[in-house]
Amino acid sequence: MSSARIVRRVGDSPRQRGSATGQTCPDLFELSDGNFAVIGTDRTEELDALLPADAARADYERIVVITRDTLLRAKRDIPDV
């Protein structure tokens, strides 16, 4: 089990993006180990067979979809390097 912790949200909160509840929407977080965690909709079954030939997914990995708005609002918080 990883000892990484959530350091910060990347981008606007779901409520700032217009979620009525602010609780059940896509989200992005930077972790203490430098990686990012994504909350999104699991669409692995639907998209797995559509991956390009040079893409692969391990059994423990999922294809997670977030809204375009979520990613665009996070862009300002993602470092260039």
N, CA, C and O atoms as a CHARMM CRD file, in Angstrom:
* protein
*
  324
    1    1 MET  N      0.84300  -1.18500   0.00000 PROA 1      0.00000
    2    1 MET  CA     0.00000   0.00000   0.00000 PROA 1      0.00000
    3    1 MET  C      0.88600   1.24600   0.00000 PROA 1      0.00000
    4    1 MET  O      1.88200   1.31100   0.72100 PROA 1      0.00000
    5    2 SER  N      0.51700   2.21600  -0.80400 PROA 2      0.00000
    6    2 SER  CA     1.29300   3.44000  -0.92300 PROA 2      0.00000
    7    2 SER  C      1.10200   4.32500   0.30500 PROA 2      0.00000
    8    2 SER  O      0.04000   4.34500   0.92800 PROA 2      0.00000
    9    3 SER  N      2.15900   5.04900   0.62600 PROA 3      0.00000
   10    3 SER  CA     2.05900   5.99200   1.74300 PROA 3      0.00000
   11    3 SER  C      1.77800   7.41500   1.24200 PROA 3      0.00000
   12    3 SER  O      1.83200   8.37500   2.00900 PROA 3      0.00000
   13    4 ALA  N      1.47700   7.53400  -0.05800 PROA 4      0.00000
   14    4 ALA  CA     1.19000   8.85000  -0.63100 PROA 4      0.00000
   15    4 ALA  C     -0.07100   9.44300  -0.01100 PROA 4      0.00000
   16    4 ALA  O     -1.02500   8.73200   0.30600 PROA 4      0.00000
   17    5 ARG  N     -0.04800  10.73500   0.14900 PROA 5      0.00000
   18    5 ARG  CA    -1.17500  11.48400   0.70400 PROA 5      0.00000
   19    5 ARG  C     -1.66200  12.50000  -0.32700 PROA 5      0.00000
   20    5 ARG  O     -0.90400  12.91900  -1.20200 PROA 5      0.00000
   21    6 ILE  N     -2.92300  12.89000  -0.21800 PROA 6      0.00000
   22    6 ILE  CA    -3.44700  13.94500  -1.07800 PROA 6      0.00000
   23    6 ILE  C     -2.89200  15.27100  -0.57600 PROA 6      0.00000
   24    6 ILE  O     -3.08300  15.64000   0.58200 PROA 6      0.00000
   25    7 VAL  N     -2.20300  15.98100  -1.46200 PROA 7      0.00000
   26    7 VAL  CA    -1.58600  17.26000  -1.12400 PROA 7      0.00000
   27    7 VAL  C     -2.54500  18.41100  -1.40200 PROA 7      0.00000
   28    7 VAL  O     -2.69500  19.32400  -0.59000 PROA 7      0.00000
   29    8 ARG  N     -3.20000  18.35100  -2.57900 PROA 8      0.00000
   30    8 ARG  CA    -4.08300  19.45500  -2.95500 PROA 8      0.00000
   31    8 ARG  C     -4.98600  19.03800  -4.09800 PROA 8      0.00000
   32    8 ARG  O     -4.69000  18.09800  -4.83600 PROA 8      0.00000
   33    9 ARG  N     -6.08000  19.74500  -4.22900 PROA 9      0.00000
   34    9 ARG  CA    -6.95900  19.59800  -5.38900 PROA 9      0.00000
   35    9 ARG  C     -6.29200  20.33600  -6.54400 PROA 9      0.00000
   36    9 ARG  O     -5.66000  21.37400  -6.34700 PROA 9      0.00000
   37   10 VAL  N     -6.43600  19.80300  -7.72800 PROA 10     0.00000
   38   10 VAL  CA    -5.92100  20.45000  -8.93300 PROA 10     0.00000
   39   10 VAL  C     -7.13200  20.98200  -9.69300 PROA 10     0.00000
   40   10 VAL  O     -7.95800  20.21000 -10.18000 PROA 10     0.00000
   41   11 GLY  N     -7.22800  22.28700  -9.78800 PROA 11     0.00000
   42   11 GLY  CA    -8.36800  22.90400 -10.46400 PROA 11     0.00000
   43   11 GLY  C     -9.46400  23.26200  -9.48100 PROA 11     0.00000
   44   11 GLY  O     -9.26500  23.26100  -8.26700 PROA 11     0.00000
   45   12 ASP  N    -10.61700  23.56500 -10.03200 PROA 12     0.00000
   46   12 ASP  CA   -11.76000  23.98900  -9.22200 PROA 12     0.00000
   47   12 ASP  C    -12.48100  22.79700  -8.61200 PROA 12     0.00000
   48   12 ASP  O    -12.45300  21.69300  -9.15600 PROA 12     0.00000
   49   13 SER  N    -13.12200  23.03100  -7.48600 PROA 13     0.00000
   50   13 SER  CA   -13.91500  21.98300  -6.84000 PROA 13     0.00000
   51   13 SER  C    -15.15800  21.70600  -7.67000 PROA 13     0.00000
   52   13 SER  O    -15.54700  22.53800  -8.49000 PROA 13     0.00000
   53   14 PRO  N    -15.79200  20.55000  -7.47400 PROA 14     0.00000
   54   14 PRO  CA   -17.04200  20.27600  -8.19000 PROA 14     0.00000
   55   14 PRO  C    -18.08400  21.38000  -7.99500 PROA 14     0.00000
   56   14 PRO  O    -18.77100  21.74800  -8.94800 PROA 14     0.00000
   57   15 ARG  N    -18.21000  21.90300  -6.80200 PROA 15     0.00000
   58   15 ARG  CA   -19.18600  22.96900  -6.55100 PROA 15     0.00000
   59   15 ARG  C    -18.85800  24.20400  -7.39500 PROA 15     0.00000
   60   15 ARG  O    -19.76400  24.83600  -7.93900 PROA 15     0.00000
   61   16 GLN  N    -17.57200  24.55400  -7.50800 PROA 16     0.00000
   62   16 GLN  CA   -17.17600  25.70700  -8.32400 PROA 16     0.00000
   63   16 GLN  C    -17.45800  25.46600  -9.80100 PROA 16     0.00000
   64   16 GLN  O    -17.64200  26.41400 -10.56400 PROA 16     0.00000
   65   17 ARG  N    -17.49300  24.19200 -10.20600 PROA 17     0.00000
   66   17 ARG  CA   -17.78500  23.85000 -11.59900 PROA 17     0.00000
   67   17 ARG  C    -19.27700  23.68500 -11.85000 PROA 17     0.00000
   68   17 ARG  O    -19.68200  23.32600 -12.95500 PROA 17     0.00000
   69   18 GLY  N    -20.10600  23.94500 -10.82400 PROA 18     0.00000
   70   18 GLY  CA   -21.54400  23.94400 -11.03500 PROA 18     0.00000
   71   18 GLY  C    -22.28400  22.72000 -10.53200 PROA 18     0.00000
   72   18 GLY  O    -23.47200  22.57100 -10.81800 PROA 18     0.00000
   73   19 SER  N    -21.62500  21.84100  -9.79500 PROA 19     0.00000
   74   19 SER  CA   -22.30900  20.68300  -9.23600 PROA 19     0.00000
   75   19 SER  C    -23.29100  21.13600  -8.16100 PROA 19     0.00000
   76   19 SER  O    -22.94100  21.92700  -7.28500 PROA 19     0.00000
   77   20 ALA  N    -24.51000  20.63800  -8.23200 PROA 20     0.00000
   78   20 ALA  CA   -25.52400  21.02300  -7.24600 PROA 20     0.00000
   79   20 ALA  C    -25.15900  20.52800  -5.85300 PROA 20     0.00000
   80   20 ALA  O    -25.39500  21.22000  -4.86200 PROA 20     0.00000
   81   21 THR  N    -24.58300  19.33100  -5.77500 PROA 21     0.00000
   82   21 THR  CA   -24.23900  18.78100  -4.46100 PROA 21     0.00000
   83   21 THR  C    -22.78500  19.02700  -4.10200 PROA 21     0.00000
   84   21 THR  O    -22.43500  19.09900  -2.92400 PROA 21     0.00000
   85   22 GLY  N    -21.92600  19.15800  -5.12500 PROA 22     0.00000
   86   22 GLY  CA   -20.50500  19.35500  -4.87000 PROA 22     0.00000
   87   22 GLY  C    -19.81900  18.12000  -4.32400 PROA 22     0.00000
   88   22 GLY  O    -18.69000  18.20100  -3.83800 PROA 22     0.00000
   89   23 GLN  N    -20.48700  16.97100  -4.39700 PROA 23     0.00000
   90   23 GLN  CA   -19.92900  15.77800  -3.77300 PROA 23     0.00000
   91   23 GLN  C    -19.67100  14.62400  -4.73300 PROA 23     0.00000
   92   23 GLN  O    -18.79700  13.80000  -4.46500 PROA 23     0.00000
   93   24 THR  N    -20.39200  14.53800  -5.82700 PROA 24     0.00000
   94   24 THR  CA   -20.28000  13.34600  -6.66600 PROA 24     0.00000
   95   24 THR  C    -19.88500  13.69200  -8.09200 PROA 24     0.00000
   96   24 THR  O    -20.55800  13.28300  -9.03800 PROA 24     0.00000
   97   25 CYS  N    -18.81400  14.43100  -8.25400 PROA 25     0.00000
   98   25 CYS  CA   -18.37300  14.85000  -9.57400 PROA 25     0.00000
   99   25 CYS  C    -16.90400  14.50300  -9.77600 PROA 25     0.00000
  100   25 CYS  O    -16.18800  14.24400  -8.80900 PROA 25     0.00000
  101   26 PRO  N    -16.45000  14.49700 -11.04100 PROA 26     0.00000
  102   26 PRO  CA   -15.03800  14.23700 -11.30700 PROA 26     0.00000
  103   26 PRO  C    -14.14800  15.20000 -10.53000 PROA 26     0.00000
  104   26 PRO  O    -14.53800  16.33300 -10.24600 PROA 26     0.00000
  105   27 ASP  N    -12.95600  14.74000 -10.19300 PROA 27     0.00000
  106   27 ASP  CA   -12.02700  15.57700  -9.43900 PROA 27     0.00000
  107   27 ASP  C    -10.60600  15.10600  -9.69600 PROA 27     0.00000
  108   27 ASP  O    -10.38300  13.94700 -10.04800 PROA 27     0.00000
  109   28 LEU  N     -9.64800  16.00200  -9.52000 PROA 28     0.00000
  110   28 LEU  CA    -8.21900  15.70500  -9.67400 PROA 28     0.00000
  111   28 LEU  C     -7.47300  16.14600  -8.43700 PROA 28     0.00000
  112   28 LEU  O     -7.75800  17.20000  -7.86900 PROA 28     0.00000
  113   29 PHE  N     -6.50400  15.32500  -8.01400 PROA 29     0.00000
  114   29 PHE  CA    -5.71400  15.64400  -6.82700 PROA 29     0.00000
  115   29 PHE  C     -4.24500  15.34500  -7.08500 PROA 29     0.00000
  116   29 PHE  O     -3.91000  14.35600  -7.73600 PROA 29     0.00000
  117   30 GLU  N     -3.37600  16.20000  -6.57200 PROA 30     0.00000
  118   30 GLU  CA    -1.93900  15.93600  -6.60000 PROA 30     0.00000
  119   30 GLU  C     -1.58700  15.18000  -5.32100 PROA 30     0.00000
  120   30 GLU  O     -2.06100  15.51700  -4.23600 PROA 30     0.00000
  121   31 LEU  N     -0.74600  14.15200  -5.46700 PROA 31     0.00000
  122   31 LEU  CA    -0.33800  13.33600  -4.33000 PROA 31     0.00000
  123   31 LEU  C      1.05800  13.71300  -3.86600 PROA 31     0.00000
  124   31 LEU  O      1.83100  14.31300  -4.61400 PROA 31     0.00000
  125   32 SER  N      1.37200  13.36200  -2.64300 PROA 32     0.00000
  126   32 SER  CA     2.66500  13.71400  -2.05500 PROA 32     0.00000
  127   32 SER  C      3.84000  13.06100  -2.77600 PROA 32     0.00000
  128   32 SER  O      4.97100  13.53100  -2.66000 PROA 32     0.00000
  129   33 ASP  N      3.58500  11.97700  -3.52300 PROA 33     0.00000
  130   33 ASP  CA     4.67000  11.32300  -4.25900 PROA 33     0.00000
  131   33 ASP  C      4.84200  11.88200  -5.67300 PROA 33     0.00000
  132   33 ASP  O      5.63600  11.36400  -6.45900 PROA 33     0.00000
  133   34 GLY  N      4.08400  12.95400  -5.99300 PROA 34     0.00000
  134   34 GLY  CA     4.19200  13.59200  -7.30800 PROA 34     0.00000
  135   34 GLY  C      3.20500  13.06300  -8.33100 PROA 34     0.00000
  136   34 GLY  O      3.06900  13.65100  -9.40400 PROA 34     0.00000
  137   35 ASN  N      2.51800  11.98200  -8.03800 PROA 35     0.00000
  138   35 ASN  CA     1.51200  11.43800  -8.94200 PROA 35     0.00000
  139   35 ASN  C      0.19600  12.18400  -8.77100 PROA 35     0.00000
  140   35 ASN  O      0.06200  13.03600  -7.89200 PROA 35     0.00000
  141   36 PHE  N     -0.76600  11.85600  -9.61400 PROA 36     0.00000
  142   36 PHE  CA    -2.08400  12.46500  -9.55500 PROA 36     0.00000
  143   36 PHE  C     -3.14100  11.38100  -9.39300 PROA 36     0.00000
  144   36 PHE  O     -3.01200  10.29100  -9.95100 PROA 36     0.00000
  145   37 ALA  N     -4.17100  11.67800  -8.64000 PROA 37     0.00000
  146   37 ALA  CA    -5.31100  10.78400  -8.46300 PROA 37     0.00000
  147   37 ALA  C     -6.51300  11.40900  -9.16400 PROA 37     0.00000
  148   37 ALA  O     -6.71100  12.62400  -9.12300 PROA 37     0.00000
  149   38 VAL  N     -7.31200  10.55600  -9.81000 PROA 38     0.00000
  150   38 VAL  CA    -8.45600  11.01900 -10.57400 PROA 38     0.00000
  151   38 VAL  C     -9.71900  10.33100 -10.06700 PROA 38     0.00000
  152   38 VAL  O     -9.74900   9.11100  -9.90500 PROA 38     0.00000
  153   39 ILE  N    -10.75100  11.11500  -9.82000 PROA 39     0.00000
  154   39 ILE  CA   -12.07800  10.57100  -9.55800 PROA 39     0.00000
  155   39 ILE  C    -12.88100  10.80300 -10.83100 PROA 39     0.00000
  156   39 ILE  O    -13.06700  11.94000 -11.26400 PROA 39     0.00000
  157   40 GLY  N    -13.34500   9.72600 -11.41500 PROA 40     0.00000
  158   40 GLY  CA   -14.10300   9.83200 -12.65200 PROA 40     0.00000
  159   40 GLY  C    -15.00100   8.62900 -12.82800 PROA 40     0.00000
  160   40 GLY  O    -15.14800   7.80800 -11.92200 PROA 40     0.00000
  161   41 THR  N    -15.59300   8.53200 -13.98400 PROA 41     0.00000
  162   41 THR  CA   -16.49800   7.43100 -14.30400 PROA 41     0.00000
  163   41 THR  C    -15.70800   6.29300 -14.92200 PROA 41     0.00000
  164   41 THR  O    -14.99100   6.49500 -15.90200 PROA 41     0.00000
  165   42 ASP  N    -15.83200   5.10100 -14.36100 PROA 42     0.00000
  166   42 ASP  CA   -15.15000   3.92200 -14.89100 PROA 42     0.00000
  167   42 ASP  C    -15.84700   3.49000 -16.18000 PROA 42     0.00000
  168   42 ASP  O    -16.99200   3.03700 -16.16600 PROA 42     0.00000
  169   43 ARG  N    -15.12500   3.64100 -17.29800 PROA 43     0.00000
  170   43 ARG  CA   -15.67200   3.25200 -18.60400 PROA 43     0.00000
  171   43 ARG  C    -14.76900   2.22900 -19.27600 PROA 43     0.00000
  172   43 ARG  O    -14.69700   2.15200 -20.50300 PROA 43     0.00000
  173   44 THR  N    -14.07500   1.43900 -18.44500 PROA 44     0.00000
  174   44 THR  CA   -13.13200   0.44800 -18.94600 PROA 44     0.00000
  175   44 THR  C    -13.77700  -0.51800 -19.92400 PROA 44     0.00000
  176   44 THR  O    -13.25200  -0.73100 -21.01700 PROA 44     0.00000
  177   45 GLU  N    -14.89000  -1.09700 -19.55700 PROA 45     0.00000
  178   45 GLU  CA   -15.53200  -2.09100 -20.43600 PROA 45     0.00000
  179   45 GLU  C    -15.88800  -1.50400 -21.78800 PROA 45     0.00000
  180   45 GLU  O    -15.73200  -2.16800 -22.81200 PROA 45     0.00000
  181   46 GLU  N    -16.35900  -0.28500 -21.80300 PROA 46     0.00000
  182   46 GLU  CA   -16.78000   0.37100 -23.04000 PROA 46     0.00000
  183   46 GLU  C    -15.60400   0.76100 -23.92800 PROA 46     0.00000
  184   46 GLU  O    -15.69000   0.64400 -25.15000 PROA 46     0.00000
  185   47 LEU  N    -14.50200   1.22400 -23.32800 PROA 47     0.00000
  186   47 LEU  CA   -13.40200   1.81100 -24.10300 PROA 47     0.00000
  187   47 LEU  C    -12.19400   0.90700 -24.29800 PROA 47     0.00000
  188   47 LEU  O    -11.35800   1.18700 -25.15700 PROA 47     0.00000
  189   48 ASP  N    -12.07800  -0.15800 -23.53400 PROA 48     0.00000
  190   48 ASP  CA   -10.88400  -1.00200 -23.57100 PROA 48     0.00000
  191   48 ASP  C    -10.56700  -1.51700 -24.98000 PROA 48     0.00000
  192   48 ASP  O     -9.42200  -1.44400 -25.42600 PROA 48     0.00000
  193   49 ALA  N    -11.56000  -2.02700 -25.66200 PROA 49     0.00000
  194   49 ALA  CA   -11.34100  -2.57400 -27.01300 PROA 49     0.00000
  195   49 ALA  C    -11.05500  -1.48300 -28.04100 PROA 49     0.00000
  196   49 ALA  O    -10.61800  -1.78100 -29.15200 PROA 49     0.00000
  197   50 LEU  N    -11.29400  -0.23100 -27.68300 PROA 50     0.00000
  198   50 LEU  CA   -11.08700   0.88200 -28.61000 PROA 50     0.00000
  199   50 LEU  C     -9.72700   1.55900 -28.44500 PROA 50     0.00000
  200   50 LEU  O     -9.41000   2.50300 -29.16800 PROA 50     0.00000
  201   51 LEU  N     -8.92800   1.07500 -27.49600 PROA 51     0.00000
  202   51 LEU  CA    -7.60100   1.66900 -27.29900 PROA 51     0.00000
  203   51 LEU  C     -6.75200   1.48900 -28.55600 PROA 51     0.00000
  204   51 LEU  O     -6.87700   0.47400 -29.24100 PROA 51     0.00000
  205   52 PRO  N     -5.89400   2.45700 -28.86600 PROA 52     0.00000
  206   52 PRO  CA    -4.98700   2.31500 -30.01800 PROA 52     0.00000
  207   52 PRO  C     -4.06700   1.10900 -29.83500 PROA 52     0.00000
  208   52 PRO  O     -3.86000   0.64000 -28.71600 PROA 52     0.00000
  209   53 ALA  N     -3.52700   0.62100 -30.92600 PROA 53     0.00000
  210   53 ALA  CA    -2.67400  -0.57000 -30.89800 PROA 53     0.00000
  211   53 ALA  C     -1.46200  -0.40400 -29.98900 PROA 53     0.00000
  212   53 ALA  O     -0.97500  -1.38600 -29.42900 PROA 53     0.00000
  213   54 ASP  N     -0.96900   0.81800 -29.83300 PROA 54     0.00000
  214   54 ASP  CA     0.22900   1.03100 -29.01400 PROA 54     0.00000
  215   54 ASP  C     -0.11300   1.38500 -27.56600 PROA 54     0.00000
  216   54 ASP  O      0.75700   1.84400 -26.82500 PROA 54     0.00000
  217   55 ALA  N     -1.35500   1.18100 -27.15700 PROA 55     0.00000
  218   55 ALA  CA    -1.77600   1.44300 -25.77500 PROA 55     0.00000
  219   55 ALA  C     -2.16300   0.12100 -25.11200 PROA 55     0.00000
  220   55 ALA  O     -2.67300  -0.79300 -25.76000 PROA 55     0.00000
  221   56 ALA  N     -1.91300   0.04400 -23.82900 PROA 56     0.00000
  222   56 ALA  CA    -2.25600  -1.17200 -23.09500 PROA 56     0.00000
  223   56 ALA  C     -2.71000  -0.80300 -21.69600 PROA 56     0.00000
  224   56 ALA  O     -2.41100   0.28200 -21.19800 PROA 56     0.00000
  225   57 ARG  N     -3.43800  -1.72100 -21.06700 PROA 57     0.00000
  226   57 ARG  CA    -3.94900  -1.50700 -19.72600 PROA 57     0.00000
  227   57 ARG  C     -3.72800  -2.77900 -18.93000 PROA 57     0.00000
  228   57 ARG  O     -4.11800  -3.86400 -19.35900 PROA 57     0.00000
  229   58 ALA  N     -3.10200  -2.64500 -17.76900 PROA 58     0.00000
  230   58 ALA  CA    -2.91400  -3.80000 -16.89000 PROA 58     0.00000
  231   58 ALA  C     -4.24900  -4.17100 -16.25400 PROA 58     0.00000
  232   58 ALA  O     -5.16300  -3.34700 -16.20400 PROA 58     0.00000
  233   59 ASP  N     -4.36600  -5.38900 -15.77500 PROA 59     0.00000
  234   59 ASP  CA    -5.61500  -5.85400 -15.16000 PROA 59     0.00000
  235   59 ASP  C     -6.04900  -4.98000 -13.99300 PROA 59     0.00000
  236   59 ASP  O     -7.24600  -4.84000 -13.74300 PROA 59     0.00000
  237   60 TYR  N     -5.10400  -4.39500 -13.27700 PROA 60     0.00000
  238   60 TYR  CA    -5.43100  -3.56800 -12.11100 PROA 60     0.00000
  239   60 TYR  C     -5.71200  -2.11200 -12.48800 PROA 60     0.00000
  240   60 TYR  O     -6.06600  -1.31600 -11.61700 PROA 60     0.00000
  241   61 GLU  N     -5.56300  -1.74600 -13.75900 PROA 61     0.00000
  242   61 GLU  CA    -5.80300  -0.37600 -14.21000 PROA 61     0.00000
  243   61 GLU  C     -7.20400  -0.24400 -14.79500 PROA 61     0.00000
  244   61 GLU  O     -7.74900  -1.19900 -15.34900 PROA 61     0.00000
  245   62 ARG  N     -7.77800   0.94200 -14.66800 PROA 62     0.00000
  246   62 ARG  CA    -9.10300   1.23700 -15.18900 PROA 62     0.00000
  247   62 ARG  C     -9.01600   2.44000 -16.11600 PROA 62     0.00000
  248   62 ARG  O     -8.15300   3.30000 -15.94200 PROA 62     0.00000
  249   63 ILE  N     -9.89600   2.50400 -17.08900 PROA 63     0.00000
  250   63 ILE  CA   -10.02300   3.68000 -17.93900 PROA 63     0.00000
  251   63 ILE  C    -11.08500   4.55700 -17.28400 PROA 63     0.00000
  252   63 ILE  O    -12.25900   4.19400 -17.21200 PROA 63     0.00000
  253   64 VAL  N    -10.64700   5.71100 -16.81300 PROA 64     0.00000
  254   64 VAL  CA   -11.52700   6.61400 -16.07300 PROA 64     0.00000
  255   64 VAL  C    -11.73500   7.87400 -16.89600 PROA 64     0.00000
  256   64 VAL  O    -10.77800   8.45300 -17.41100 PROA 64     0.00000
  257   65 VAL  N    -12.97500   8.29300 -17.01700 PROA 65     0.00000
  258   65 VAL  CA   -13.32400   9.46400 -17.81100 PROA 65     0.00000
  259   65 VAL  C    -13.71500  10.61300 -16.87700 PROA 65     0.00000
  260   65 VAL  O    -14.47700  10.44000 -15.92600 PROA 65     0.00000
  261   66 ILE  N    -13.16400  11.78900 -17.18600 PROA 66     0.00000
  262   66 ILE  CA   -13.56800  13.01200 -16.49600 PROA 66     0.00000
  263   66 ILE  C    -14.08700  13.97700 -17.55100 PROA 66     0.00000
  264   66 ILE  O    -13.81400  13.81100 -18.73900 PROA 66     0.00000
  265   67 THR  N    -14.81900  14.96100 -17.12800 PROA 67     0.00000
  266   67 THR  CA   -15.35500  15.91800 -18.09500 PROA 67     0.00000
  267   67 THR  C    -14.24600  16.82000 -18.63600 PROA 67     0.00000
  268   67 THR  O    -13.22100  17.03200 -17.98700 PROA 67     0.00000
  269   68 ARG  N    -14.47100  17.33100 -19.80500 PROA 68     0.00000
  270   68 ARG  CA   -13.52900  18.27800 -20.41200 PROA 68     0.00000
  271   68 ARG  C    -13.35100  19.49700 -19.51100 PROA 68     0.00000
  272   68 ARG  O    -12.23500  19.98200 -19.32200 PROA 68     0.00000
  273   69 ASP  N    -14.45800  19.98700 -18.95600 PROA 69     0.00000
  274   69 ASP  CA   -14.41900  21.16100 -18.08100 PROA 69     0.00000
  275   69 ASP  C    -13.52200  20.91200 -16.86900 PROA 69     0.00000
  276   69 ASP  O    -12.77200  21.79900 -16.46000 PROA 69     0.00000
  277   70 THR  N    -13.59400  19.71600 -16.29800 PROA 70     0.00000
  278   70 THR  CA   -12.75600  19.38300 -15.14300 PROA 70     0.00000
  279   70 THR  C    -11.28300  19.51700 -15.49300 PROA 70     0.00000
  280   70 THR  O    -10.51900  20.13100 -14.74600 PROA 70     0.00000
  281   71 LEU  N    -10.88200  18.95200 -16.61400 PROA 71     0.00000
  282   71 LEU  CA    -9.47200  19.00200 -17.00500 PROA 71     0.00000
  283   71 LEU  C     -9.04300  20.41000 -17.39800 PROA 71     0.00000
  284   71 LEU  O     -7.95400  20.84600 -17.02300 PROA 71     0.00000
  285   72 LEU  N     -9.86400  21.11800 -18.13500 PROA 72     0.00000
  286   72 LEU  CA    -9.48900  22.47600 -18.54600 PROA 72     0.00000
  287   72 LEU  C     -9.32700  23.41100 -17.35300 PROA 72     0.00000
  288   72 LEU  O     -8.43400  24.25800 -17.34100 PROA 72     0.00000
  289   73 ARG  N    -10.18100  23.26200 -16.36000 PROA 73     0.00000
  290   73 ARG  CA   -10.05700  24.10500 -15.16200 PROA 73     0.00000
  291   73 ARG  C     -8.87000  23.70500 -14.30400 PROA 73     0.00000
  292   73 ARG  O     -8.39900  24.50500 -13.49600 PROA 73     0.00000
  293   74 ALA  N     -8.38200  22.49100 -14.46200 PROA 74     0.00000
  294   74 ALA  CA    -7.21100  22.03000 -13.72000 PROA 74     0.00000
  295   74 ALA  C     -5.90800  22.44900 -14.39400 PROA 74     0.00000
  296   74 ALA  O     -4.85900  22.49200 -13.75100 PROA 74     0.00000
  297   75 LYS  N     -5.97300  22.75200 -15.66000 PROA 75     0.00000
  298   75 LYS  CA    -4.76900  23.04700 -16.44700 PROA 75     0.00000
  299   75 LYS  C     -3.87900  24.09700 -15.79900 PROA 75     0.00000
  300   75 LYS  O     -2.65600  23.95300 -15.81100 PROA 75     0.00000
  301   76 ARG  N     -4.45400  25.13700 -15.24100 PROA 76     0.00000
  302   76 ARG  CA    -3.65500  26.22000 -14.64900 PROA 76     0.00000
  303   76 ARG  C     -2.85100  25.74100 -13.43900 PROA 76     0.00000
  304   76 ARG  O     -1.83700  26.34700 -13.09300 PROA 76     0.00000
  305   77 ASP  N     -3.29300  24.66200 -12.79600 PROA 77     0.00000
  306   77 ASP  CA    -2.62800  24.15400 -11.60000 PROA 77     0.00000
  307   77 ASP  C     -1.64000  23.02500 -11.88200 PROA 77     0.00000
  308   77 ASP  O     -0.94700  22.57100 -10.97100 PROA 77     0.00000
  309   78 ILE  N     -1.56600  22.56500 -13.13400 PROA 78     0.00000
  310   78 ILE  CA    -0.65900  21.47300 -13.47600 PROA 78     0.00000
  311   78 ILE  C      0.67600  22.05900 -13.90400 PROA 78     0.00000
  312   78 ILE  O      0.73800  22.86100 -14.83500 PROA 78     0.00000
  313   79 PRO  N      1.75600  21.65400 -13.21800 PROA 79     0.00000
  314   79 PRO  CA     3.06700  22.22800 -13.55000 PROA 79     0.00000
  315   79 PRO  C      3.52300  21.82900 -14.94800 PROA 79     0.00000
  316   79 PRO  O      3.16500  20.76200 -15.44700 PROA 79     0.00000
  317   80 ASP  N      4.31400  22.69300 -15.57400 PROA 80     0.00000
  318   80 ASP  CA     4.85200  22.41300 -16.91000 PROA 80     0.00000
  319   80 ASP  C      5.95000  21.35600 -16.84400 PROA 80     0.00000
  320   80 ASP  O      6.19400  20.65800 -17.82800 PROA 80     0.00000
  321   81 VAL  N      6.59200  21.23300 -15.73200 PROA 81     0.00000
  322   81 VAL  CA     7.69500  20.27100 -15.58800 PROA 81     0.00000
  323   81 VAL  C      7.43400  19.37000 -14.42100 PROA 81     0.00000
  324   81 VAL  O      8.24300  18.49000 -14.12900 PROA 81     0.00000
